[in-house]
Amino acid sequence: MAAIGEQSLRWFAAERVEAAADAGPDLAGLVRDYSGLLYRVALSILRNRAEAEDVVQDTFVRVLQQKTKLGAVVEMRPWLVRIAWNLALDRRRRVRPEQMDEVFAAGLVAREIAADRAMAEAGRMSEVLRAIERLPGREREALLLSAMEELSTAEIGAVMGRTESSVRALLFRARKRLKQRLERGGEA
């Protein structure tokens, strides 16, 4: 993940001088501050590290294309997350991946536990992620954005174009439905 930020910083190094001259936001600073968050957002949708890295770079390409309008952006974080979110969704629609690969689930399990326990946890994680994939679209999107633990309901609302109360309702329904499916073994 640090490599993403470093690579993007090198790529945008020439733009840093221009951004300072235009008195707009510092592009290198945006890359440094937000590349990790944007990577996690893209990875939560795509479940492929290389694809997520591409989405982060594409996000900053979009920012670069809109650099003259950056001064008008009131809240940079939700704006950047929305760009990354939409790019990841577009990429996912184009190349429909399998619901969940076991390698990704295994990567989410702690490495310092016993192998048999790690396999069991990876299986459970895979089951949870498959259940999340079967949630209705908006519920799944809200739950994934919430699971980042970095986006408030207001920020999720800004990303999804919804009110805070509708985001809370989506999250409630998604969690309830997910719990029911997991208790029934994924059949609900």
Summary of the structure (lengths in Angstrom):
residues: 188
radius of gyration: 18.2
end to end distance: 36.0
largest distance: 59.5
contacts: 544
relative contact order: 0.10
helix: 78%
strand: 0%
